[in-house]
Amino acid sequence: MNWSDSLDLYCERTDPSLWSEPLNALSNLGFLLVAGLMLRRLGPGGPWDLRLLALLVGLVGLGSLAFHTLATRGSAVLDVGFIALFILVYYQRLQVRLLGLREGRAWAGVGVFLVLALGFGLAVRQLPPLPLNGSEIYLPPLALLVYCAVRSHHRRPASARWLGLAGLGFVFSLGCRMADQALCPIWPLGTHVGWHLGNALVLYTCLSALFSSHSKTQWFTPVNH
């Protein structure tokens, strides 16, 4: 496998040049904005884990920026790798902060999720190609987000509301990712930009769920009618 092979996966890209996906590339600034806002809110003395997660949001944006400019197999691994790293670290910290689990049990929970996600991926590969534009790999994280919202409801209702909003946002983002190629004939710019901007908001709400458990960084809490 040649890691420098060019990939053309999204509607906006029309050639292998560096700036063939301007909207998809620039929309990654949303992740960098979220990372900057969170780091500023925390300040230099903020908890290490929340600062780490904010930095990982920035790396998600940089990894995606690399992929939507370079568009190579190597940059694709970088893109997906930072997303996966954020998900695993976030789930571990959520279990500790919101569910009250010890560090070891939280890492065990991460291991269980990894096994289930890999099992799902292997099962999907045995099926005929799904009309999801490659988005099936993000169904386990969506399921995990719903699970976390439900589990957090009694212990941390404010955090659970943030996670619920994150789940709704993720459904929107997935819809944009799945529709990109299908709508290409009538919308040449594609809809992948919605995946980026939607996910920037998803990560904002996910971090807000953890921030609401930190007394020094209270965020606006959605009203519970």
N, C-alpha and C positions, 0 to 999 in steps of 0.2 A: 504493500500500500504506500502510495506517495502522498505524504502529508501536505505537499504544496499543490496538489490537484485542485483546480477551481471547481466550485459548487455553484449551481444556479437553482436555488430552491424557492425564490419568492418572486412575485409578480413584478415588483419594481425593477429588479435587475434585468438588464437587457444585454450586458456584455461583461467581460471579466475585469473591467477597469476598477480602480480603487473607489471612485465616486459614482458608481452606477446605482447605488441605493441611498440617495441623500436623505430622504425622509426616514427610512429605517435606521440610518446611522445617527442622524441628529436627534431622533426621539429618545435615544439612550441617555441624553442629558437629563431626562426625568429621573433616572436612577441616581445620577450624581447629585441632583438637587435634593432628593430625599435623604441621601447620605449626609450631605452638608447640613441640612436642617436638623437632623437627629443629633449629629455630633455637636452642633452649636447648642442645642437644647440641653444636652448632657453636660457640656463644659468639660474642662480638663480633669475634674475630679469624679466624673461619672463612673458607674460600675464597669468593670473590664468587659463583662460579657455583652452588655448593651453597646458599648463602644465597638467591640469586635463585630457585632451584627451590623452596625451602621457602616463600618468599613467594608464588610462583605457585600452590602448593597451597592456600594461604589464599585467593587470589583465585578459584580454582575453587569453593571453598565459598561465597564471597560471591556469585559470579555465579549459582550454582545456588539459593542462598537467595533472591536477587532474583526469579528466575523462578518459584519455587514459592510466592511470596507475591503478587507483582504479576501473574504469569501473562499477560504481554503479548508481542507479537511482538518488541518492543525488548528486553525482559528475556531472551527466548529467545536472541537474538543474543549478548547478554552472556554467557549461560550457556555456549553452545557455543564462543564465541570464546576464553574463558579456557582451556577444555579443549584446544582446538586449539593455543593458544600454548604451553601446558605441554608438549604432545606434541612440538612442533617444537624447542623449546629443549632439552628433555630428550634427544631423539635426537642433537642436535648435540653436547651435552656428553658423552653416552655414547660416541660415536665417538672423541672426543678422549681421554677418561679411561680407557676400557676397551679400545678397539681400537687406540689409539696413532696415530690419524690427525691430520694437521695441520688447523688451523682451516678453511682453504679447502676441503680435501677433505671435511671434515665437513659444511660448509654445502652442498656439492654433493650429498652424500648426502641431506640434508634436501630439496633440490630434487627429486631423483629420487623420493623417497617422496611428495612433494606431487603430482607428475605422475601417479604410479601410483594414488594415492588418488583424485584427481579423475577419472582414466580409469575407475576402478572405479565411482565414483558415477554417471558419465554412462551407463555400461553398464547399471547396475541400473535406471536410470530408463526404459530401453527395454523392460524386462521387465514382466510383470504384477506387481501389488503383492505383495510377499513377506509372509508371516505372521510378521514379526519385530517388529511394533509400532514401526517406524521405527529399529530398532537396526542396520540394515545399514551405516550410516555408521561404526559402530565396529568393523566387521570388519577394515578395513585397519590400525588401531592394534593389534588383537589379533595380526594376522599379523606386524606389525613387532616386537611384543614377543617372539614366538617366534623370529623371525630374530635379534634381539639376544642372546637367551639362547644360541642355537646358536653365533653368532659369538664370544661371550665365553668359551665353555667352556674353550678351551685357554689363553688369556692370563690370564683371571681366573675360575677355577673357583668361588670363593666368590661372586663377583658373579653368575655364571651361575645358581647355585642360587637366589639371591634373585629373579632374573628369572623362573626357572621357577615359583617360588611365585607371583609376580605374575601370570603367565599363567593358572595354575589359578584364582586369585582372580578374574581378569577374566572367565573363562568363567562362574563363579558369578554375577557381577554382571550379565553380559549375559542370563543366564537369568532373573534377577529382572526385568530391564527388559522382556524380551520377554513374560513371563507376566502382566504387570500387568493389561492389559485382558481377557485371556482368562479370568483367575481372578476378575474383578470380581463376577460374579453370585454366587459362593460365598464370596468374601472381599472385602467392600466397601472395606476399608482399602487394598487393593492391595499389590503387592510391590515398588513402586518404591523404597521405603525400603531394600530390600536392595541396590539399585543404588548408592545413596549410601554405605552402610556398607561394602559390599564394595569399592567403589572407594577409599574412604579407606585401607583395608588394602592395596589394590593400590599406591597411591601411596607408602605407607610402605615397602613392599618394594622398589619401584622406586628410591626415594631411598637405601634401605639398600644397594642394589647399587652405587651410586656412592660412598656413604660408606665402603664397605669398601675402596675404592681410595685413601682418604685416611687416612694413618697416624695422624693425631691424633684421628680420630673412628671408632674401631673399634666395630663393632656385633656382636652375637651372630651367629655364622655357623652356618647349618643344618648339622647333622652329616651327613657323607657316608659312608654305610654301604657 
